[in-house]
Amino acid sequence: MSGLIASGGAAHAALLGLGAYRPSRIVPNSEIVDAIDSSDEWIQTRSGIKQRRWATPEETVQVMSVAAARDALADAGIDAHQIDCVIVATVSHLMQTPAIATAIAHELGTEQAAAFDISAACAGFCHGVAMASDFIRGGSARHVLVIGVERLSDITDRTDRGTAFIFADGAGAVVVGPSDRPGIGPVVWGSDGERADLIMQRETWPEALERGEMPNLTMQGNPVFRWASFAMAKIGLEALDRAGITVDELDCFVPHQANMRIVDALARSMKLPEQVRIARDIAEMGNTSAASIPLALERMKRDGEAKSGDTALFIAFGAGLAYAAQVVIVP
């Protein structure tokens, strides 16, 4: 036996295109305050959220994903048949199998691309980008489509004062492909399963269905705030260090849009300079879990706060407690 042939990929990988889909239904705080005995002022003070988007029945996980993906493909100048792999990060595709990624790959017109879902909650998009980069540099794929998508309104208890005002819906996508220079820095990722109960599904599917309800999400807000505000700052700084840049060289900060207070706390803890532009999409979109980072980056580009070639830091964290951070060049 002469031995296996090693596969060789591109020297570097980068984000080549970006797309987003925002559901049509806008839900202001005034629409939900009565059910949770709250007020617009309380919600904005606690989270920074003014409104959120909830999908209509027609705006399914697949519909939103395909729309965001088509925008990303167009932005990258890539045809669907050039996509070798589709990765979908979501916790709200409510079928255990098959993966929604396979249906999305087919509808887009890929030529039998590898396709699978990942469940890393709010960190899922960053996990997908990290895997896509490794696939491309390892030779397993040349172009990878990474989608973060959620319909959290399906699994949110509209009467739960701790979560009803937070979670929302939407989809964001990127095309990852080969590059002449590094466009995606090393990922810093991990999990803290000892604290998995801080954000979790309230009960199993059989338990919920026995009562004729959905297994809604629960969250212990204060412990999550303390953990994310300080532990994730260290992860962000480590990602900058591993990418070989300093906070002074950073153009944009795009954290998971969990809570405006967490975003501000991270910026303070990391001592980000005033010139670093910070994503604050949560005010208009709410917390869209795996979709929040691509949605936030798309808004920054649309509003002129980020431009192609900028250096951006992603930090994501959520149920598990799973987390990931990486430095990227904005497509």
N, C-alpha and C positions, 0 to 999 in steps of 0.2 A: 504494500500500500504506500503510495507516494505522499499521502497526507492531503488534508483538506485545502481548498483554495480560499484564501481570505478575501472577503469582499471589501472593496475600497470605495469610499464616498467622497463627497466634496470636502475641501479643506475647511470651509466655514459655512455657517448657516445664518440666515437673517429673515426678518419679517418682510415679505414682499408686497403684501396688500392687506387692507383692513376694511371690514364691513360691519354694519350694525342694523338691527331691527328693533324699533321701539313700538310696542303695542299701541293701538289707536285710542284706547280708553284711558283718559286722564282722571285720576281719583284724588281730589284735594283732601286735605285733612278734615275739612268740614263734613265730608261724606261719611267718615268713620268714627268721629268722636263720640257720638251718642251711644254707640254699641259698646264702647269701652270706658264710658264715664270719664272722658278726658276733654282736652281743649287743644285748639291749634297752637296756642302759646306753649303748652306743656310739651307737645310733640316736637315742636321746633327747638325748644330749649334742650330737650333730652337727646335729640337725634340730628337736628338740622334739616329734617325732611319737611318740605312744604307740600309735596304731592308725590304720587307714584303712578306707575303704569300697570294696569291689570289687563291681561289678554281677554279678548272676546272668545266665545266658543269656537269661532272659525280660526283664531290665531293659535294653532296648536304648536307643540314643541317642534314638530317637523316643518310646519309652514314658516315659523319664525327663523328656524335654522337655515332653511334653504334660501330665504330672502337675504339674510346676513351673509351667507356663503357666496351668493351670486355677486353681491357688492364687493366682497373681498377678492373674488376672482377677477372681476373687472378692474379693480384698483391695481391688481398685480399684473394685469395683462396676460393672464394664464387661462387656458381653456380647461374645462372640467376633465377632459380625457387625459390631461397631463398630471392629474392628481393621483398619486400612488397610494395614499392612505388618508382616511378621514377619522379624526379623533373627536368625539363629542363628550364634553364635560357637563354633567347634569345630575341632579338628584330628583328631578321632577318629571322624568319620563316614567310613567306609572305602570309600565309593563316590565316584568323581570327579564323577559327574553321574547323576541330577539332584540339586540341592541338597535336603538333608533338610528345609529350611525349608518347601518346598512341600507335602510330605506332612504336616508338623505343622500348617500353616495349614488344610489340608483336614480333618484329623481334628478339629481344634478347632471347625470350623464357621464359619470366616470366609467372607465373601462374595468369594471370589477376590482375596484380599489379595495385594499384591506380596510376594514371599518370596524370600530369598536367604541364602546362607551367607557368612561371612567367615572368613578364615584369618589371624589375628594372634596365634595361640597364647594365652599367658596374658594378653595385653593385649586380647584380642578383645572381651570384654564391655564394657570402657570405650570401645573404638572404636564398638561398637554403640550405646551410650548417647549418645555424641557425635553420631553420624549421626542417631539418632532425634530428638534435640533440634533439629538443623538442619532435618530434614524438616518438623517441626511448625511451627517458626517461619517456614520458607520456603513453607509451604502445600502441600507434596507429600503430607502425611498429617495426620490429626487425632489418631489413636491408633496407637502403634507398640508391638509386643511384642518385647522384646529378651531372648534366651535365651543363657545360657552353659552348655554341656553337654560333658562328656567321658566316654569309656570308655577311659582311658589304660591300664587293665590289659590291654587287647587288644594294645597296642604297647609294652609294658614287658618287658624281659628279666628274668625272675624270678631269674636267676643273676648279674646285674650289680650288684656291690657299690656302685656309685656312684648307681644309680637305682632299684633294685628296692624300696627302702623308702620312696621319696618319692611316686611317682605313684599317683593314685587316681581314683575315678569319682563322678559326681554331676551335678546340674543345678540352675540357679537362673534366675529370670526376673523381669523387671520390665515393667510397663506404663508407657509414657511418653506423656503427653498435655498438653493446653493448661493454662495456669495463669495466675492473676491476678498472680502475682509470680514472679520468677526462682527456679526450683527446681533448675536445673542450670547450674553455672558454665562459663566457657569452658574448652575442653579444651586441655591442653598435651600434644602427642604428637609422636612421631617414631620414628626407627629408627637403628640403628648397624650397617649391613650388613657393615661391615669385620670385625665380630666374630660374624658369623652362625654360624660353626662351633662356637661355645661350647655351643649347644643345637641339636641337629638330628637329623633322621632318619638312622640309621646308613648306609643305602644306599637305592637306588631300589627301587621295587616289582619290576621285572623281575629285579634282582640278588637280592633276597630270595626271590622265588618260585622262582627257579632252584634254591635250596637248600631249598625247601619250608618257609620260615619267614616270619615277619612282619618288616617293616622297623622294628626297634625304635628307641626314642629313646636318644640319648646326651647326656651333659652333662659339661662340665668344671667341676666344682663350685667350686673355689677362685677361678678368674677370674670366674665368675658372681657369687659372693658379694661380691668386691671391687667389681665394677662396680655391682651393684644397691644395695649398702649406701651408696655415696657419690654416684654419679651420680643416682640416683632421689630422693635427698633434695633436691637442687637442683630437680628437676622438680616435686616436691610443693610446695616453697615458692613456685615460680613460679605454680603453679595457685592457691594461696591468694592470692597477690598479684593475679592477674588477676581473681579472684572478689571482691576488695575486702575480704578479711577477714584477720585476724592469727591466729597460732597460739593466742593467748589466747581467741579467739572460737570456736574449734573445739570441738565436743562429742565427736566420734568419729573415729577413724583406722581406715580399713578398707583395708589394703594387700593386694595379692595374697599368698595364703598359700603362699609358696614355701619358707620356712624360718624357724623361730622366731628364729634368730640374726639373719637379715636384718631381720625385723620390729623387733627390739630395736635394731639398729644404725640403722635409719631414724629411729626415735623419738628416739634420742640425737642424731643428726646434725641433725635438724630442731628439737631442743630443745623437744619437746612438753611442755607443763605437765602436772603430775601428774593434774589433773582430766580430761584427755582420755582417754576410754575406748578401748582398743586391741583390735581383733579378733585372736583367737588360736585360730581354728577349726582350724588345721592340726594341733593336738595330737590331735584326734579324727577328722579327715577326711583328713589328708594333703594333698598338692598336687593339686588338681583343675583346674589350668590355668584355662581360660576360665570355669569355674563357681565359682571360689574366692571371688570378691568377693561375688556375691549370696548364696552359701551362708553366708559369714561374717557378712554384715549380717543375714541372717535369724536366725542363732543369737544375735546381739547383741540383737535385738528380743525374741526368745523368752525370753532370760535376763534381760531388763530392763536391759541395759547400754546400749541405744539405744531411743529413743522417737520417735514421729512428731513431726516438726518440728525435730528435732536437725539440726545442721550436721555433715556428714561429709566427709572427704577420702578419695577413692579414688586409689590408685596401683597400676598394673599394669605388669608387665614380663615379657618372656620371649623365646622363640625369635625370631630375626630380625636383631638384637635389637630387637624392637618394644616401645614403651612408651606409656603414656598416663596422665594424671592429671586429675581434675576434682573440684570441690566440689559436693556435692548436698545437698538437704534430704531427710531420711529420710521415706519415705512413711508 
